[in-house]
Amino acid sequence: MDGPLDRPADPQPPVPPADARPSDTDTESIDDLPDAPEPADREPTERERELAALAAMQEALADVDRALERIDDGTYGACEACGQPIPDEVLEQAPAARLCAAHARPMSRP
């Protein structure tokens, strides 16, 4: 028997000759290629600025919700890291503050 099942499959599709030209049957076009990454130094679009503002507002709202929960459970005004009181002046400026000044500072590097 010498049928299609008896022949080994070609390991790779045939390579077109070097002088081959695209035909009308080729389906790949420039529109099918992925978009190039945008340069990092470009200005953000209006939509990107709006999304960033929305994210900041959502984070601020979440901070207020957490502060209200701390009021309910009696821990408002205490540092979440050490339990020491957060000064009233700090809470007046940032009512959702969760850390005292010592713990709010980023860790210093050697």
ABEGO torsion letter per residue (X at the ends): XBBAAABBBBABBBBBBAABBBBAABABBAAABBBBBBBAABBBBAAAAAAAAAAAAAAAAAAAAAAAAAAAAGABGBBAAAGBBBBAAAAAABAABABBAAAABBBBBX
